[in-house]
Amino acid sequence: MAELLAKTACDGLAPLTIGGLSLKEASPQVLTSLAPYRDQAQALEAALQTAHGLSFPAVGGSTRGKEARAIWFGHDLALLIGPKPEASLAQHAALTDQSAGWAVMELTGQGAEDVLARLCPVDLRLSAFAVGAALRTEAKHMMVSVHRREKDSFQIMVFRSLAQTLHHDLKTAMEAWAARG
């Protein structure tokens, strides 16, 4: 009988350090989409606060609890990152485990904004995209989620099947940015 081994979405993609920038796979965490049922947004908000100590993120934002984060993930949609969601949330929202479907990478270092500017057609400067901001956009030709975790730290998520392509495109942009310095 064949033995199946679980692999992360970025398995085989080496962490990179180029010109003071770092790109690596984020530590594996549970990813759960939260889509509130009709007329259940306020109840979900209260349940999230009770269960995880955070609120449902506003459009383009994120929230933090002790062990979990929630990022805006689309119209009436958030992504809970961290622990498995409390079962009580299912009374107020459709919960879908997204953990195996996404590659999650972290780009850190001074110049990370400039690297992403080479790929994304949105303004990711700190003045327009503050710490905690989250959005869905294009990175070259792929749809991604970008979340600014800290001043010079971004979480970038792409469908699992595009992990290698995103890694390559980020590496190329990092090399081009470093060559200018």
N, C-alpha and C positions, 0 to 999 in steps of 0.2 A: 504494500500500500504506500502510495506517495505521501511524504510528509510535507504539509503546507506550512510555510513560514510567513508570518506577517512582516511586511516591509512598509516603511514610511513612504510617503509620496516623493520624497527627495532622496531616496536610497540611491547611493552611487554618485550623488552630486556633492563634490567636495566643497567644504567651506572655503571662502575666498577672502584674502586680505590684499587689497590693491590701493596704493596711495593713501593709506590711513583709513580707508573704508573697509567695512567687514560685511560679508554676506554669508548667512548660514541658515539652516533649517531651524525653525522655532521648535522648542521642546514640544513633544506631542501632548495635546490636550483634547478634551472632549469638545466638539463643536456642535451646537444644537440650534437650529433655526426656531424662532418663536414668531408665530403668526397669529395675532389675537383674533378670536372669533368675533363676529358682529356684536357690537355693543358690549364688548368685554375688555376694552382697553384699560379702563380704570381698575377693574377687578384684577387684571393681569399685573398692573403696576403695583397694587397692594400685595399681591401674592409674591411677586419678584422681590419686593422689599423685605417681606417676612422670610422668604426662603433663602435669599442670597445676599441681602443687604445692598441691593442696587435697584435703580429704576430703569424703565424702558427708555432707551436712548432717543433723543430728539433727532430729527432729520439732520444727517451730517455729523452726528456726534457719537459719544460713547459714555458709558458709566462704569464705575468700578465699585466692587464690593471687597470684602476681606479676601476671598479666594476666587472670585469670578469677575469677568468683565463682560459687558454687553456692547456691541457696536451696531450702529445703524447699518442695515444690509439691504435696504430697498423699501419701497412703499409699504407701510404697515408691516415691516419685517425687521427683526433684529437677530443677531447671532450671539448666543450665550457661549462664552469661552471659559473653560476651566472645568469645574466638576460637572457630573451628570445633573440635569435639572431635577429639582424636587418634583415628585409625582403630582403634587397639588396644582402645579402650573397647567397640567393637561386639562383642567376644568375650564380654563379661560383662553387657551391658545392651542393651535396645532403645533406639536413639538416633533421635529424631524432631526434625527442624528445625521450630521453632515461630516463627521470626523474623517471618514475614509475617502470622501470626495474632493478634498481640497489639499493643495500643497501650501504650506505656510512658511514664508521666509522672512527673515529680519535683515534689514539694511541699516547699518549704523555707521556713524562717523560724520565729521564735518565735510560737507559736500554731498551728502545723501540727497538733499533737495535737487541739486544740479544734475545728479545721475538720473533721478526720476523724471526731471524735466525733459530729458532726452527721449523718454519713452511715452510720457503721459501728456495729453493735451489739456491739462488743467493747471491752475496756479497753486503750487504746493509750497510756496514761500510761507514762512512762519507768520507773516502779517496777514495772509489770506487763509491759511490752513493751520490753525493753532494746535497745540498739544491737546490730544483727545479727539481731534476731528477724524471723521471716517467718511469715505465715499466709495462709490462703484464707478469705475472709469475704464478707459482703454489703456493698455500698455502695448504700444506698437500696434499689434493686431489682435490682442487677446483682451478679454474682459477680466478685470481684476478688482479686488477690494484693497484699498490703501487706508491704513490707519496710522496716524502719527502718535506714537507712544510717548516719546520724549522729544526734546528740541531737535536732536540729530538722530532719531531712531524711528524707523518705519516698519510696520508689519505689512507685508504684501501677500495677498492670497490669490491663487489662481486654481482653476480646475486641475485636479490631479494629473490628468492626461497631458497638460501643458507645462508641467514642472520643469522639464529639461529645457524647453524653449524659453521660458521666462528666465531661468538661471543663465542661459547663454546670452540672452539680450541684456540682462543686468551686468554680466561680466563684460560684455563689449562696451556698454555705456560707462562702466567703472574705469576701464582701461582708457577710453577716450578722455574722460574727465581727468584722470591722473596724468595723462600725456600733456595736458594743457598747463599743469602746475609746474 
